[in-house]
């Protein structure tokens, strides 16, 4: 039976949970740990009279149980609550940045990272403005200023950024970049090729090429995430809008996304790149 068929058969059970704010709050509270009725009143802001019927309903469904004057999840309740927690976090991430995600192209974006957009719920979207047309770029450079390492993914290139990253490499900062064939073609031209030649003898610089479709820009340091996308319906990276975060969950999300692309990428020999003959 497909999901629609299952929903039609069990929609009353599904709605009995998702249409009840109190039930969701009870389950998410107990997912953190056992709690007495007083704690559930505190979390929900509701009275005992309002909570007890919900608690009894969850007990009858085998999702929670009472032990020593506290409520706790059953194994089944823990499973259900974990799924609810993931859905709530996902919708929180989407809801926080709905305008950003709905206006940008997520085609070919790795599914497993889309399911974790909740990790970006504490991030902030920054925009260029009419009074500061380089606000996003300036903020981007600021978060890289004291970076201990830089991991990046890009399907575009700019001379200014290339020069900035080259300075970081010369200063001893480990820099790894993942690019596609279009960027490689650019790196073989000036002014990029001169920068590349200057970096030949620096073991802290690595360049990777991926065959995966790239319609994103990503930079991760030990403290920060910067994430951008292509505008919907265009073949142009949107450099005027970027999602930034120093939240550890977001930084971890970005680092794992970098590793996802690096795992299937090919490490380039810089000598071959700048001296193809």
C-alpha positions in Angstrom: 0.0 0.0 0.0 1.4 3.4 -0.9 1.5 6.4 1.5 -1.7 7.9 0.2 -3.5 4.6 0.9 -1.9 4.4 4.4 -2.9 7.9 5.1 -6.5 7.3 4.0 -6.7 4.3 6.3 -5.0 5.9 9.3 -5.6 9.6 9.0 -7.6 9.7 12.2 -4.6 8.4 14.1 -2.2 10.8 12.3 -4.4 13.8 12.9 -4.9 12.8 16.6 -1.3 13.7 17.1 -0.4 16.4 14.5 -3.6 18.4 15.1 -3.0 18.6 18.9 -0.5 21.2 20.1 -0.6 19.7 23.6 0.2 16.2 22.5 3.1 17.3 20.4 4.5 19.4 23.3 4.1 16.5 25.7 5.9 14.1 23.4 8.7 16.5 22.6 9.2 17.2 26.3 9.4 13.6 27.2 11.8 13.0 24.4 14.3 15.1 26.4 13.5 13.1 29.6 10.9 11.9 32.1 8.7 14.7 33.5 6.0 15.0 36.2 2.7 16.7 35.5 4.0 20.0 36.9 6.7 20.1 34.3 4.2 19.4 31.5 2.1 22.3 32.8 5.1 24.5 32.8 6.1 23.6 29.3 2.7 23.8 27.7 1.3 26.7 29.8 -1.9 24.6 30.3 -3.8 23.4 33.3 -3.9 19.9 34.6 -7.6 19.7 33.5 -6.5 20.4 29.9 -3.5 18.1 29.9 -4.8 15.0 31.6 -7.2 14.0 28.7 -4.3 14.3 26.3 -2.1 12.3 28.5 -4.7 9.6 28.8 -5.1 9.5 25.1 -1.3 9.1 24.6 -1.3 6.3 27.2 -4.1 4.5 25.4 -2.1 4.7 22.2 0.9 3.1 23.9 3.1 6.2 23.5 3.6 7.2 27.1 3.4 5.6 30.5 3.4 6.7 34.2 6.2 5.5 36.5 6.8 6.9 40.0 4.7 10.0 39.5 6.4 10.9 36.3 5.6 10.3 32.6 7.9 8.7 30.2 7.9 7.6 26.6 7.5 4.0 25.8 9.8 2.5 23.1 7.0 3.1 20.6 6.5 6.6 21.9 10.2 7.3 21.6 10.1 6.2 17.9 7.1 8.4 17.2 8.5 11.4 19.1 11.9 11.2 17.3 10.1 11.4 13.9 8.0 14.3 15.2 11.1 16.1 16.5 12.8 15.7 13.1 9.7 17.0 11.3 9.4 20.0 13.6 13.0 20.9 13.2 12.8 20.5 9.4 9.8 22.8 9.3 11.5 25.2 11.6 14.5 25.5 9.2 12.2 25.9 6.2 9.9 28.4 8.0 12.8 30.5 9.2 14.2 30.9 5.7 11.2 30.2 3.5 11.7 33.2 1.2 15.4 32.2 0.7 14.7 28.6 -0.1 11.6 29.2 -2.2 13.4 31.8 -4.4 16.5 29.7 -5.0 17.2 26.5 -7.0 17.5 23.3 -5.0 17.5 21.1 -8.1 20.2 18.4 -7.7 20.8 19.4 -4.1 21.6 16.2 -2.0 18.4 14.9 -0.5 20.0 13.9 2.8 21.0 17.5 3.4 17.6 18.9 2.4 16.1 16.6 5.1 18.4 18.4 7.6 17.5 22.0 6.9 16.4 22.2 10.5 20.1 22.4 11.3 20.0 25.8 9.7 17.2 27.2 11.9 19.6 29.5 13.8 21.2 30.8 10.6 20.6 34.3 9.3 20.1 35.4 5.7 22.0 38.5 4.7 21.3 40.7 1.6 23.0 43.3 -0.4 21.2 46.6 -0.2 20.9 49.7 -2.3 23.1 51.6 0.1 25.6 48.7 0.5 25.9 46.7 -2.7 28.8 44.6 -1.4 27.3 43.9 2.1 27.2 40.1 1.6 30.8 39.9 0.2 32.1 42.1 2.9 30.5 40.0 5.6 31.8 36.9 3.9 35.4 38.2 4.0 34.9 39.2 7.7 34.1 35.6 8.8 37.2 34.3 7.0 39.5 36.9 8.5 40.6 34.7 11.5 39.7 31.3 10.1 42.0 28.4 11.1 41.0 26.5 7.9 38.7 27.2 4.9 36.7 24.5 3.1 34.8 25.7 0.1 32.6 24.6 -2.8 32.1 26.9 -5.8 30.8 26.8 -9.4 31.9 30.4 -9.9 35.1 32.4 -9.5 36.1 36.0 -9.0 39.6 37.5 -9.1 39.1 39.3 -5.8 38.2 36.2 -3.9 40.9 34.1 -5.6 43.5 36.7 -4.4 42.1 36.7 -0.9 42.2 32.9 -0.6 45.8 32.9 -2.0 46.8 35.3 0.7 45.4 32.9 3.3 47.3 30.0 1.9 50.5 32.0 1.9 49.8 32.9 5.5 49.7 29.1 6.3 45.9 28.6 6.6 44.8 25.2 5.2 42.5 25.8 2.2 40.6 23.2 0.3 38.3 24.0 -2.6 35.9 21.9 -4.6 35.0 23.2 -8.1 33.5 22.0 -11.3 35.0 21.9 -14.8 33.7 25.4 -15.6 35.8 26.9 -12.8 38.8 24.8 -13.8 38.7 26.4 -17.3 38.7 29.8 -15.7 41.6 28.9 -13.4 43.7 28.2 -16.4 43.4 31.8 -17.5 44.7 35.1 -16.1 44.6 36.4 -13.5 43.8 33.1 -11.8 46.7 31.0 -13.3 49.3 33.4 -11.8 47.7 32.9 -8.4 47.8 29.2 -8.9 51.5 29.2 -9.8 52.3 31.1 -6.7 50.6 28.4 -4.6 52.4 25.4 -6.2 54.8 24.9 -3.3 52.2 25.3 -0.5 51.1 21.9 0.9 48.2 23.5 2.8 46.3 24.2 -0.5 44.3 21.5 -2.2 42.0 21.7 -5.2 39.3 19.2 -6.1 37.1 18.8 -9.1 33.7 17.2 -8.9 31.4 15.8 -11.6 28.4 16.3 -9.5 26.1 19.2 -10.6 27.0 22.3 -8.6 24.5 25.0 -8.1 25.6 26.3 -4.8 28.4 28.1 -3.0 29.6 26.9 0.4 32.3 28.0 2.7 33.0 26.4 6.1 35.5 27.3 8.8 35.9 26.0 12.3 33.4 28.6 13.4 31.3 29.8 10.5 29.1 28.7 7.6 28.4 30.7 4.5 25.9 29.1 2.0 24.4 30.4 -1.2 22.4 29.2 -4.2 21.4 29.9 -7.8 18.3 32.0 -8.3 15.3 30.1 -9.6 15.0 30.0 -13.3 18.5 31.3 -14.0 22.0 30.1 -14.7 23.5 32.7 -12.3 24.7 32.3 -8.8 23.0 34.8 -6.5 25.9 36.6 -4.9 23.6 39.2 -3.4 22.1 36.8 -0.9 23.8 34.4 1.5 22.9 32.4 4.5 25.4 32.8 7.4 25.7 31.0 10.7 28.0 30.4 13.6 25.7 27.8 15.2 27.5 24.5 15.7 24.7 22.5 14.1 24.8 24.6 11.0 28.6 24.5 10.8 28.5 20.7 11.1 25.9 20.6 8.4 28.1 22.6 6.1 31.2 20.5 6.9 29.4 17.3 6.2 28.1 18.8 2.9 31.6 19.6 2.0 32.8 16.1 2.7 29.9 14.7 0.7 31.1 16.4 -2.4 34.8 15.8 -1.6 34.3 12.1 -1.2 33.5 11.6 -5.0 35.8 14.5 -6.2 39.2 14.1 -7.9 42.1 15.8 -6.3 44.0 17.9 -8.9 47.7 18.1 -9.5 48.4 21.9 -9.5 51.5 21.4 -11.6 49.4 19.8 -14.4 46.8 22.6 -14.0 49.2 25.5 -14.5 51.6 23.7 -16.8 49.3 21.4 -18.9 52.1 20.7 -21.4 
